[in-house]
Amino acid sequence: RSPMATEFLYSLRRPAAGTKLELEVDRVVEEAGGGLRVRRIGPAVEGLNRRLQSSGQQRADSEQLLCGSLIVCINGETSPDSMLQELETAPQVHMRVQNIPRQAQQEAKAVAPEAAGSTECPAAGPSLFQDLSPRSRLTALDATDVDSSQAKLPFVAKANYSEEAEGYLTVTEGLQYTVYVKTKMAGNQDTVCSCDYVFGEDAQNGTQGWFPVDVLFEDDNEC
């Protein structure tokens, strides 16, 4: 969990017994804990965000339940499985929520896909990432050119990748990785993959390195 994240309380009421909340989430596993990452919100949540902000109960967008928000506690439960159970059955859910810095939200929102009647999280594809300037091809395999204060976004890998040399990062399908947004670089004749690479870290152990951006989005990636 980022020390820069804004943490706040947020509550939802189930419209009726047996109905679902307009909220879709994914499990997140991190070294310092875990939670539920919001993947999609429906019109009811969007409306509640607007009402709370207009009434002054929320200080800023950073205290809205958004795509990408990390839910760390629901009704006193902190394990992902227990929180999911609360989302499924509790008449009311009282959540402790963390939001990533506003810069990351804005950069992600610029490319977020839209679905009718709902808002879906970013991570639509490799176009989310920006080139690491001034270099355009992968040459120095370390973190010296990566600004650690820049925006980062969480992803769940869709494919496996084995580090090809020192400075790269092995990626395992289904696990969580945090990726620096402004680190996209083109592979070269020495890399296994011809696609772009990005710099990120394993959310489980903090190991950092370069890996093909396609493993975040393509189930059948061959890298």
N, C-alpha and C positions, 0 to 999 in steps of 0.2 A: 504494500500500500504506500502510495507516494506521500512523503511528509508535506508536500505542497497542496495536497488535496483539501478541499473544503468538506467538512463533515457536518451533517444536519439531520434533523428528525423529519419524517414524512409519514403520513397515515392515509390509508385507503379503507373504505368500507365496501364490503361485498353487497351488490344490489339486492340479491336474494339468495337463499340457501340453494346450493347446487350450481350456481352460476360461476363463471370464471372471471377473474379480474383481467382487465385489459392490459396485461403486462406479461411479456415473454422474457425469460432470462436464461443464461448459461452458467454452469458451475465454473468457478475460478479457483485454482489452487496456487497459492503463493507460499514462499518460505515462511513469512511471518503470519500466516493464517490463510484466509480465503474468503469466499463470498459468492454472490450471485451478480453477474454482469448483465445489465439490462440490454436486451437485443431489440425489443420492439415495445412501443407504447401505443395505446389506442386513444380515440377521441376523448374519452372520459378523463384520462390522466392529463392529456394536453389542456383540457378545459380547467381542471383543478389547478394546474400550474398557473394558468392565466389569472384565475380568481384569487389565488393566494398572493400572487405578486401585486395585483391591483389593490388588494386590501391591506398591503404593507406587511403581511405575515412572512414574506420572503424578502430578503434584502437584495437579491440579484438573481440572474439566471443560474449562477453557481449553486443556488439552493432549490433548483427544480429537479424533479425526477426525469432524467433524460436518457436517450440512448447512450450507452457507455458508462452510465452511473454504476457504481459498485455498492451493492447492498451488503452490509457486514453484520447486521443483526435484525431479526424480525421477532417481535413479541418475546424478547429475551433469549431467543435461540440464535446460536452463532455458527453451527455447522451447516454446510450447504444442504444436506439432506433434510435436516430439521426445518430449515427456512423454507425449502420447497414445499414441505408438508403444510406449513402455516399458510403459504400462498394458495394452496389448493383448498384448504378447509376452514380457516379461521374467519369468523364473521367480520373482524376488523384486523388489519395488519398495521402495526406500528414499527416503522423501519428506521434504522440508523444508516444513513447513506453517505457515500463519499463521491465527490465529483473530481475529475481530472482538471488541471488548470484550464482556464478559459481559452488560452491560445490553442490548446490541443482540440478543444471542442469546436472552435471556429474553423480550424483547418480541416477537421473531419467533416463538419457540416457542409463544407463547400462541395464535397463529392458524395454525400450520403444519398443512397437510393431512396425513392419514395414509393409507398404502396397506398392504394386507395383506403382512406379511412384510418391510417395508422402511420407511425413514424418508425423506420427501421434503422438500426445502427449502421455506422460507416463500416468500411472494410469491404467495399464492393469489388475492389480489384487493385492491381498494382498501381493504377493511376493515382491512388491516394498519396503515394510517396513523391517527394521532390528530390531533384538531383543534388548530390553533395558537390558544392562548388569550391574550388575551380576545377577539380579533377573530374573527368568523365569516365575513366576506366579504372578498374580495380588494380592497384599497384602495391601500395603499402598496406600490409595485412595487420594492422593494429588499430587502436582507438584514438590515435593522436590527432586525427583530423575530425573527430566527432565531438561536437559541442554537447556536453552532458546536460546542459540546462535547456536544450531544445525540447519541443513537444515529443511525447512518446505515447503510443497507443497499444492496447492489448489485443492479442490475436490467439486463436486456437489453431494450431497447424492442421492442415488438411492432408499432408503427405509427409513421408520420411525423407531425410537427407543426412548423409554421413559426411562429416567434415573431411575435406580433401587435402588439407595441409594445416599447419599452425596458423592461427588467426581466424579460422573458420569455426562455425558452431554447428554441432550435430543437432538436428531437429527431429522430434518424434511426433508422429501423428497423434492428435488428440490432446497434446499438452499445451500449456499456456506459455506465450512468449511476448515480451514487451519490445516494441520496435521503435527506433528513432525515425521520425517522419522524414527528416531532411538528410537521408544518407544513401539514396538510391545511386548505384554505380553500375556501369555496364560490365558484364563479364568479358574475358579476353581469351586468347588462344590457349592460355594455361589453365583456365577454369573448366570444371566438368560441365557446367551449364552455360549456354549462350545467352540466357535471360539476364535481366538485371539482378543485382545483389543488394541487400540492405543489411544494416548493422543493428543487432538487437541482443537481448539477453534472455536466458532461461529463467522464467519466473519461479521455478522450483529451487534453483541453487545459485542464481546470479551470474553464471558463466556467460561471458560475452563473446561475440564474434560475428563474422559475415556469413550469410546464407542466401540462397536463391529466393527472391520474393515470391516466385510462383508456388512454393510449398505452402504458402499461407492461403492460397485460393483454389488450387487445382488438385482434385482427388487423385488423378492419374499422372501426376508429375513424375517424370523419369529420372530426375536428379537424385 
